[in-house]
């Protein structure tokens, strides 16, 4: 078991590293699929050896040892175990074949359920207009998974019935000599009586095989979009940024044109659902867009530009120390600089840099994660900052501290903020209200 679990952990690590390598200069288009791939599918693929191969190999080895015992001590009974082994292998082959078929149905049903759920949530604004709106149902998906369980139940009952039947036949045909060697006869009796209990683990492990095929399909069809990395043509900092007839490539995205110069804070405001976050992601180069971007008056191709830094609406912290998370931005940052930045964003209580974040460690709240992401940005070298909803979930005092940080950054750089909250302390020099633009369009 120790070797098996070491192997399981090693395989999970290799599978996830392969995914990370695939995502170099690329991103998963749907965050939910990325979470499934990292959390569930990678474990399902790595678990094949422990959960399926190990169980079936153990069952076959046990049957072969029992058969060898009967050949040596009770040759007249050996045909029963040979028949049981053959039937078991046939059942396993059939279950594997059906498992592949059912895994394909699971993929189709899961895809359909995801589509229905997305459509249902995207239409939330008109639910009140249609009281009898049909909500998505996972019943079809659940029924397919239930068939896998029923298949294992039926196989276990079939093997138990065959074992009992063979035992009755053997006892009915047994001669006096065979019964006189009672202890040896008990080997065959116990093997045939315990057919269900001894072989059930391998039969119910077929669910792990189905999960493996589902996970493998999910990995091979994972919607990954390549993102080009734009080369730094000159050493000049970004002192002007403009958009012309610019809009993110999503339905009903507003089209905007702006010009921003250093130092400046540009605020993109609007009600929920107007496309603030997608617009910011398109500006940063994380998603496709129509229109044009200009840097220092020069046209930019589509893609990411390393001297720009984007902070997403829901920042992440990796399982690791605080210091490890911060050095993702700058491997040469000093503890003194970290202390100064943490003081400015109100994270003085996290100055134990070796403190573990994540599983079995400290969990950061949503507000702490936003400030942590801003601190990580302030520790790296950038010349344009794009921040998505930096004030959401913060009290008035903390909003003021974050505003001061952004104001200080904007003294030498361009800062673009997407937010439906605008503290009075934020020195906004240009406002883009997407509600007004949407109405005009």
N, C-alpha and C positions, 0 to 999 in steps of 0.2 A: 504493500500500500504506500509505503514511503517513496519507493522508486516511481510508482505510478503517479503520485501527486507531484513529484518533482518534474516528471515528464509532462504532466498536464500544464503546470505553470510555465515551463519552457516553451511549450507549443503555443500557449496564449500569447506570450511575449513575442514570439516570432511572427505570429499571424498579425498582431497589432502593429508591429514594426513594418511589416509588408504594406499594411494599409497606410501608415504614416508616410512611407516612401512613395506610395502611389499618389498621395495628396501633396507632395512637394510641388509648389507653384500651382496648386489646384485646390478646389474646395468642393464639398458635397453640397448639392443644390438644396437638399431638404435636411434640416438639422435633426429631425426625428429619425431619419434613416441613418444618419451618422451615429447617433446615440445607440440605435439598435445594433449597428455593425460593431461598435466598440464593446458594448456591454454584453449583448446576448449572443449575437452570431459568432463572434470570435471564440466565446466559451463553448458554444455548441460544436464548432469545428474541432477545437482542441480536445474536447471531451470524448471524441469518437473511440479512442483507444481504451480509455478507462471505463466508459459506460456501455460500449457495445462489443468491441473486439475482446476485451478481457472477460466479459460475462459469457460470451459464446464459446470462447476457447476453453474456459473453465468447465463448461458443461460437456464439451466434446471429450476433454481429457478425463473427466470423471466417468463418462460412459465407457471409454476405452479401458480404464483401469478396472472397472467392474467386469467388462467382457473378458479381460485377461484373467481375472480371478476365477470366473466361471469356467474358462477353458482349462485351467489347472485343476480345480477341485470338483467342478460339477459340469462336465462336458455336455450332458444331455440338456442342460438349460441354456447353453450359449446362444442358441438360435433366437431366443426371446430378446436378448440384449442387442443382437445384431439387427433384428427387425426394429427394435425401438430406436436404435441409432439411425437407421435408414429413414424411418418415419420422421424423426426429429430434424434431420438434415433437409428432407423434402419440405417440411413445414417452414423451416427457417428460410429456405430459398424462395418459397411462395410469399412469405411475409416481407422479404427484402424487395421482391418484385412489386408487390402491392404498396410497400412503403415509398418506393420511388414515384409511383403513380399518385399516391395521396399527397406526397410532398409538392408535386406540381399543382394539385388542387388547392393546397394550403396557400401557396404563393399567389395563385389567382384570386382566391377569396380575400386574402390579406390586402392585396393591391386594391381590390374593389372596395373593401371596407375603408381603407385609407382615403380613397377618392371620395366616397360618400361623406366621410367625416369632414374632409377639407371643404367640400361644397356646402355642407350644412353649416359649418362655422363661418365660412365666408359670407353666407347669406343672413348672418345674425341681425343685420340692420332692418330686415323686412319680415322677421318672425312675427311681429305684431300684426302684420297685414294678412298673414295666412295662419290662423290659429291651429289648423290641422296639418301643420307641416310634418312630413314624414321624417323622423329621425333615423340616423344610420343604425343598422343592426348587425351584430357580430354572430347572429344565430347560424348562418351558413358556415362560417369559419369554425365555430364551436362544434358543429355537427361533423365536419371532416375530422377534427381532432378526436372526437368521441369514437369515430370509426376505428381509429388506431388502437384505442383502449379496448374496444369490443373485439378486435382482431386478436389481441393478446389473450383476452379472457377465453375466447373460443379455442385458441390453440392449446392453452393450458388444460382446459376441460377435455379436449380430444386426447392429449397425451395421457392424462390421468385415466381416461376410459380404456385406452389401449393397454396401459400398464396393468390395470385391474383385470382386464379380460385375459391377458396372457398369463397372469398369475393363477387365475382360476383354471385355465386349461392345463397348466403345468402341474398343479396340485391334483387335478382329476386324473392325469395320466401318470402321476408319479408312482414308482414301484416301492416295494418295502425297503430295498437297499438305499434308494435315494433318500427316503425319509429317516433311515437309521442314522445317517450322518447329519443330525439335526443342526449343529452349529454352521456347517457349510451351506446347508439349504437356506439358512437365514440370510446369507449374503444376497442371494437372488430375491428372496421374499422382501427384504428391506429395500433393495434397489427398485423393485417394481411398485411397492407400496408408496415409496417416496418420490415417484416420478414427477408429480406436480410441484412439490416443494423444492426439489433439487433443480428442476429445469425452468421454473417460473422466472427467476431473475433474468435469464437469457431471453426468454420470450418477451418480457416486458421491457427489455432494453431496446426493442425495435423502435420505440419512440425516439431514442437517442439517434438512431440511424436516420429517421425521418427528419429530425431537427438538423442533422448534419447536411442533408441534401437541401433543405430550405435555406440554411445559412450559406451554403456554398453558392446557391443561386443568387441570394441577396448580395453576396460579395462580387460576383461576376457581373451583375446588372446594376451595381451601385451607381447612381447618376453623378458622375464626377465631371466637373467643368474645369478645364485648364485655364489658368490665368497667366497671361504673359507678364514678365517682369521687365519694365522699361529701363533701359540703361541710362545712367547719369551722364549726359552729354557734356555738361560743363560743371564747374565747381561753384557756380553762382547759386546763392540761396533763392528760395521762392519769395519774391517780393510782390508778385501780382498773380492773381488767379481769377479766371473768368470762364463762364459757361455761355454758350450760344445755342438757343433753341434746344435746350438739354432736357431730357426726361429719361427715367429708368424704364427698362423694357418690361413693363408690367401693364395690365389693363388699366385704363383710365388714369395713367400717371400724368400729372400736370407738367407742362413744358415751361421751363424758366430760362431767363438770361440774366446773369449777374456779373459784376466786376468788383473784385476785392483787392485791396492793397495793404501792405504792411505799414503800420500796425492797425489791425482791425478785428473786430468780432462780428461775424455775420450770424444772425439768428434765423433759423428756419423754423417757423411755428405753424400751427394748424391743429385742428381737432384730430382725435384718434381715427386712423384709417385713411388719412389724406396722403400718405406716402412719404412722411418725413424720413423714416429709417431707410427705406429703399433708395430715396434720393441721395442720402448721405453715403450709402454703400456704393452707389453708382459713381458719385464724385470721387470716392477713394479708389475706384477701379475694381471693386470686389464683384460687381455684376455688370451685365451688358446694359448698354444705353444707346439712345439716339441723340444726335446733335454733336456738339464739339466741346472739348476742354482745351483751355489755353493756360500755359505757365510762362510767366514773364513775356507774354505776347506771342509765344510760339505754340503752334498746334501740337497737341499730345495724342499719341496713339492710345488705343484701349489697353488697359493693363494696370498693374500696380507700380507705384513709384516709391522706392525705398525711403527717400527722405521725408515722406509723408507718414503720419501716424494716425490710425483709426481706432477709436475706442467704441466697441459695440454696446448696444443697449443692455444686454445681460452678460457682463464680463465673466470670465472663468478663472479659476485658480486650480492649478494642477496639484495632485497628491504629492506633496514634498514640503521641504522647509520654506519658510518665508524668504530666506535668502536665495534659494534655488529659483523661486518664482520671480523674484526681482531681477536676477541676473540674466533672465531671458532677454531683457531689454538691453542690458549693458553688463558684460562679464567683468568689467574693470571698475565697477562702481564701488565707492568706499563706504564703510559704515557711517562715517560722519555725514556724507551726502544723503544717505538713506534717512538718518535721523532728522536732518533738516526738512526733507521732503515730507516725511511722515508727520512732522509737527505742523506743516502747512495744511495738510489735508485731514488732520484730526485723527491720526492713527498712532499716536504715541504709545498706546497700550500694546502695540505689536512689535516693539523694539527688540524683543527676544528673537533674533533672526534665525535661530536654529529650531524655533517652534514649528511643529509639524502641522500642515494644513490638510484638510480632507479626511479620508477614512481613518478612524482611530486617532484623530487629532482634533485641532480646532476647526470649527466650521464658521466661515464668515457669513454674516447676514448680507442681504441684498445691498443695503446702503454701504456696508464695509467693502463689498466687492467693487462697487462703483468708485469709491475713493482709492481702493487698492490699485485698480486699473489706471486711474489718473496718476497715482504716484509712480507706477511702473513706466508710464509714458514720460513723466517729467525726468526720469533717470536716463532716458535714451536721447539720442541726437536726432532731432527732426526740425523741419522748417515750415511745416503746415500741420495743424492738428484738427482732426474731425472728431467730434464727441457726440454720441447719441444719448439723449435723455440723461444728462449728468445729475439732475436735481431730483429725479423721481425717487420717492421713498426716503427723502432726507427732511429733517426738521428745519425750521427757519434759520436757526443758528448755523447748522452745518451747510445749508444752501449758501449762506453768506461767505463761509470760509472757502467753499469750492469756487464761488464767484470771484473772490479775491485771487485765487490761484490762476483762474482763466484770464483775469485782467492782467496779471503779471506776465503770463505767457504772451498775451497779445501786445505787450509793449515792444516786442521784437519780431513777432511772427503773426501769421494769419491764423485765426481760430474760427472754425465753422461749427456751430452748435445747433443740433436739432432737438427741440424741446417744446413741450406744451406748457412748461412752467418757466416764468421769467422773473427771477428775483430782482428787486430794485437795485441791488448792489452790482449787477452785471452791466458792464459798460458796453452796451450794444451800439454799434455804429451803423449797421444796416440790417433791415428786417425783411424777410421774405415770408409772407403769409400764404400758405398753400390753399387755405379756404377761399381767399379772394381770387387766386389764380384759377382754381377749379371752377368757380362760378363764371369767370370770364370765358373759360374754354367751353 
